[in-house]
């Protein structure tokens, strides 16, 4: 068996690179699709890792071939480039794990900076040792790969495995229980990848001895680590095909939500007509009869009492008319939404005496907004502004509304005392935080609350927009109102 693998080493390496490239290609095709889940939003980092990893693996096929045509100096530079590409791939794997764990912006930035610093130490340390001990380019690459595997690959694979395992809860909440086993399988595959080739790396100039290296493993089992790496890559590729089904499930859910919204719009339109043609007319007729009674009586006190009742009925009628207008109001455009939220921030700044700044970007690039976006985001903004004043002792608040073809994000950042990490999730926070999270969920989005990088509290509402959704002719579809119908 060992002889077979040695004779087909080039073919095995090519296959390993091919499966990683296929994994990257399968995930990259889905990068522009709208999603509300952290798992699918993070897959672009796994695709980036797989693509760069494929280039690094193919380098072990490409460089030896080039060595027969170019001089030794250029070959050494290609070996160095191959080592740098490998380190870059490991950094992307670490980023994939960090996104899955859904850390706060400050912590994620700190860990990212730390991983980049570790990569610099790996490259710089290997280069310093190469200069001190006169290593060749291949020895420098072996040392870089070994150090990178221990300090980046193993932590990155473990972070990714833990993050994938934690995403099963989000899938359950989204009603995608059938995908959970595949996510668990992906976590298991990445755990194996942390061992092969995470711990069993090629022999570096300084070790490791015995079976702790890929050479020692090959001598003991007859199976090269590259073959196991190819199998793990193939397993990830197969699992990724199942994971991208999440996009189809989400698209079907959005289609069902659209049909439900259309049915709700029709029901609201019918309800408004019934109120106008039935209830209001009945109240109006009752008011006319009361006025006739008032004119026919000689008792001034009774006449005043009847007129007072008629006035109350007119107030009720006006309220019903306003309610009908609310039922038939159309969804706000991106410009209307931005204007409404800006007016809300100015009104709050005046009432509270705070420095509240508002900015909006990408209005012309926005995809179609969800129904009731204005109502829900306005309430989220009110609650966030109120919390910043009452609980965080904030003096200045920045409100940002960013539009993109496939996403809309509302950010509220204050300079207050921040928020306890235990309360940053809706299930641990108060009623207001849970209400904000529920409003974000009803828009198909998600709410995150963290302590900002410079202190204070950062509230973010991310809402996916379907950039491929066809426009609806308003003459065919009744408008959807900004408030719910209570029954």
N, C-alpha and C positions, 0 to 999 in steps of 0.2 A: 504493500500500500504506500509506504513512504517513497519507493521508487516511482510509483505512478504519479504522486503529487509533485515530486521533483521534476519529472519530465514534462508535466503540464502546468508548471508554475506560472508561466506567462498567460496561459489561458484562464487560470483561476483568477489572477489579478485583473485581467480584462473583464471577466464576468462580475467580479466584485465591484469594479467601477461602473459597469453597466447597470447593475441593480440599484446602486445609489443614484445614478443619473435618472433612471426610470422613476424612482421615488420622487426626486426633485421635479421631474416633468409632470407627474400626475398631480402633485400638490400645486405647482405653479399655475396650472390651467385654471385653478379655482380661485386665484388670488383676488379677482375683482367682484366676486359674488358677495352679496350682502349677508351678514351673519350677526347674530346677537350673542353667541357663545364665545367665551374666552378661549376654549380649545381650538375651534376652527379659526379664530382670529390669529392664533399663535402658530398655526401650521406653516405660515410663510417663512418662519425662522427655521423650522425643520427642513423645508424645501431648500433654503439657502445653504444650510449645513450639508445636506445630501449632495447638492451640486458641487460645492467646493471640495467635499470629500472625494467625489468621483474624479475630479481633476487631479487631486493628490495621488489617488491610487493609480490612475492611468499614467501618472508620471513615472511609476516604477516599470511600466511597459515602454513608454516613449523615450525616456532618457537613455537606457542601454542601447536602443536602436540608433539614436542620434550619436552616441559615443563612437560608433563605427564610421561616422562621416565627418565629424567636426573635431577640432583639436581638444586637448585635455583641459585647457583653460576654460573654454566655453562650456564643456561638460560639467566642470565644477560649479559654474554659475547656475546651470540648470538644476543641479543637485540642491544648491542653496535655495533656489526658488521653490523647489518641491517641498523643502522643509518649511519654508515660510507659509506656503499654501496650506500645509497640514495644520499649522498653528492657527491660522485664520479659520479653518473649519471647526476647530475645537472651540474657539471663541463664540461662533454662531450656535453651537450646541448648548453652551452655557446660557446664551440669551434665550434659547427656546425653553429651557427649564425655568428661567426667571419669569418669563411671561406666563407660563402655566401656573406658577405659584401665586400669581396675582399679588405681588408685593406692592407696598406703597411706593410712590414715585421717589421719595428720598432714599429709601432702603435699596430699591432697584438700581438707582443711579450709583449709589455707593458700591454695591456688589459688582456692577458693570465696570466701574472704574478700577475696582480691585482685580477683576479678571484680566483687564487690559494690562494692568501693572504686572500681574503674574506672567502674562505672555511676554512682556518686555524683559522681565528677569530671566525667563527661560532662554530667550534668544541671546540676550546679553551675556548671561552666565555661560552658555555653551560656547559663545564666541570667545569669551575671555579664556576659558579652559583650552579651546582650540589653539589660541595664540600662545598660551603658556607651554603646552605640551606638544605643539607641532602636529596637531591632528590634521588629517585630510578632510576634504569636503564631505565624504561619506561618513567619516567618524563624527564630524560636527553634526550632520543630519541625524545620525543614530542617537547622539546625546540629546539633541533637541526633541526628537520624537519621544524618547523615554521620559524626559522631564515634562514635556507637554502632556503625555498620557497620564502621568501620576498627578499632576497639578491642575489639569484642565479637563481631560477626557473623562476621567473617573468622576470628579464632582459634577461635570455637566450631564453625564449619563444618569447619575443618581438623582440629581435635581429634576431631570426630565421624567424619570420613572415615578418619582414621588408626585410631581405635578400632574402627570397623567392619571395616577391613581386617585388623586383628589378631585379630578374633573368628573368622576363618575357621579358625584352628587349633583353637579350642575346639569348633567344629562338627564338624571332622574327627574329633576324639577322641570325640565323642558319636555318631559314625556317621551324621551328617547331611550327607554330601558333596553331596547334591543341592541343598542350600540355599546352599552356598558361592558360586555365581555370582551369586545374588541379593543376597547381602551385599556382594560386590564391586561390583555395579551401584549399590547404595545409596551406597557410598563414593564412587563416581564422580559420582553426582548431587549429593551434598553438596559435592564439590569444585567443581562448576559453580556451586552456590549461593553458594559463597564469592566467586565472581567476579560473578555476577548474582543479587542486587543488592549483594553484599558490597563490591566495589570501585567499581562503577558506580552511585553514589547520585545522588539529586537534587541540583541545584546549591544549595550552601549560600551564605549571604551573603559568606563569605570565599573562595569557589572551590568545587570545582576547575575549572580552565579546560578548554576544548576537549572532546575525545572521552573524557576521564576522568570525565565526568559522564553521567548517564542522558540528559540533553538532548542532549549531544554524540553519544552512541551513537545516539539516535533520528535525529538529523540525518544521521549517516553511513550508517546501515543502513535506516532507515525502520521498524524493529521496536522497539517500546518494551520497556524492561527488565521492566515488569510482565507482559508476555506471556511472556517467558522464565521469570520467577518462577512464573507459573501452570503452565507446562509442567514445571518442576522439581518443583513441588508435586504435580502429577498423576503424575509418574514415581515419586515417593516413595510416593504413595498406592497405586499398583499394586504396587510392590515390597513394601510393608507387608503387603498381602494374602498374599503368598507367605511373608513372614517369620512371620506368625502361625500358619502351618502347623506351625511348630516346636512349638507347644503340643499340636497333635494328635499329632505324632510322639512327643513325650514321654509323652503319655497312653497311646499304644499301647505304648511301651516299659515303662511302669509296669504295664500290664495283663499284658504278657508276663512281667514279673518276678513279678507276683502269681501267675500260673499256675505259674511255675517254683517259687515258694515253696510252693505247695500240693502240687506233685508231690514236692518235697523233703520236705515234712512227712509225706506218705504213706509215702515211702521210709524216713524215720527211724522212723516208727511200726512199719513192717514189720520193720525191722532190730532195733528194740528187742524186739519179740515173739520174733523168732528167737533173739536172745541169751538171753532169759529162758527160753523153752521148750526151747531146744536146748543151747546152750553151758553155761549155768549148771547145768542138770540133769545134763549129762554130767560136769561137774567135781564136782558134789555126789555123784554115784554113784561116781566114782573115789575121792573122799575116804572114802566109807563102806567101800569095798573095802580101802583102805589101813588104816583103823582096824581092820577085821576081821583083817587080817594082823598088825597090831601086837598084838592081843589073843592071837593064836595062837602067837606066838613067845616063847621063853624067854630070848632074848638081849636084855638090857636096853639095850645100845647100839643095836641095830637098832630096838628099840621106840621109843627116843627120836628116832632119825633119822626114822622113819616119821611120828611125831607132829609133828615139825618140818615135814615136807613137807605134812601135812594142814593145819597152821596157815597155811602159805604159800598153799595152795589156797583156804582160807577168805578170806584177804586178797584174792586175785585175784577171788573171787566178790563180795566187798563192793565192789571197784573197778568191776566190771562193772555191779553194781546202781546205783552212783552215776552211771555213764555213761548207763545207761538213763533214770534220772531227769532227767539233763541233756538227753537227747534229747527227752523228752516235756514239758519245762517250757514254759509258755506265755510269750508275749511280755509284757514289763513294761508296765504302764499308766504314764501320765505321772507319777502320784504315786509309783509304785514306782521309776520311773527316777530321779526327783529324790531320793528317800530313799536309793537305792543310791549315787548320786554324792556325796551329802552325807556318807554314812558313809565313803566312800572318802577324801574330803578330810579328815575328822576323823582317820581312821587315819593318813594321811600326815603330818598336822600333828604328831601325837604322836610318830611315828617320827623325823621330820626336825627337830623342834623349831622349826618355822616358824609364822608367823602366816598361816594359810590360812583365808580366809572364803568361805562358800558362800551363795548366794541363788538362789531359784527364783521365777519369776513366770509368770502365765497358765496355770497347770496345768489349770484347769477349762475353758479356751478351746481346748485342744489338739485338733487333728485326730488321726486314727488314726496310731499310730507304726509305722515300718517294722519288719519282723522283724529280730531281732538288734540292735536299737538299743541296748539296755543293754550287751551284750557289747562292741560296737565303741566306743561312747562311753566306756565305762569304760577301755578300753585307751588311747584317745586321751588321756583325762585323766591316766592314770598316766604316759604318756610325756611329756606337757607338764609335769607336776609334777616329774618326774625331771630334765628338761632345765633347768627353772628353777633347780633346786638345784645340778646338776653343772656346768652351762655358764654360767649367767647370774649366779651368786652372788646370787640373790634372797633377800630377807629377809621379804617379804610377798607373798602371792598372793591375788588375787580370782578366784573361780570363779562364773560366772553361767550359769544355765540358763533360757532364755526360751521360752515356748510361745505359739503363735498358731494360728488355725484352719488356716493354710496353710504354716506354717514353724516349725521348731524350731532354736534356735541355742545352742551351747555356747561360752562365752567364758572364756578363761584369761588373765589379765593379771598380770604380775609387775613388780617394781620393780628388776629387775636391769640388766645392762649393755646389753640390747637384742640385736638379731640383725643380722648382715651382710645387706644387701639382696641380695647375690648368692646367699645361702643361703636366702632367704625362699620360694623355690619348691621344690617337691618334687624336681624333676629335678636341682637343684643341691645339695640338702641331703644329710644322711647317711641311713643306713638307717632310723632312727627317724622322721624327717620323711616319708620316702617311705611308710613303713608307716602313719603317721597319715593321709596323703592317700589311700592306698588304702582304708582303713577308711571314710573319709568318702565316697569314691566308691561303695563297695558299699552305702551307705545311700541312694544317689541324690543326695548332697550334694557340697559342695566345702569344702576347707580353705584358709584364708588365714593367713599368718604375717607380721606386720609389727612394726616398732618402734612402740610406743605413742606417743600425743601428748605424754605426760610422761616419755618414756623407758621402758625396760623392753621386754618382748616381749608382744605381743597375739596369741594363737592363737584363731581363730574357726572353728567348724564350723557351717555352715548346711545344714540338711536340709529339703527341701520336704515338706510334708504335704498329702495330697489331702483337702481338707475336704469334697469331694463323694463320697468313696469310701463305698459302702454298708457297713454293719456285717456281719461274717461270723458266722454262727451257729456257735458252738463245737461244737455237737453234730454238725454236718455236716462241719466242716473239722478235721482233726487239728491239734493245736498244733504250733508250730514251735519248735525248741529254740534255746538261746542259743549253741551251739557247732556247728561244722561236723563232718560225718562224714568221716573220712579213710578213703580206700579204697586 
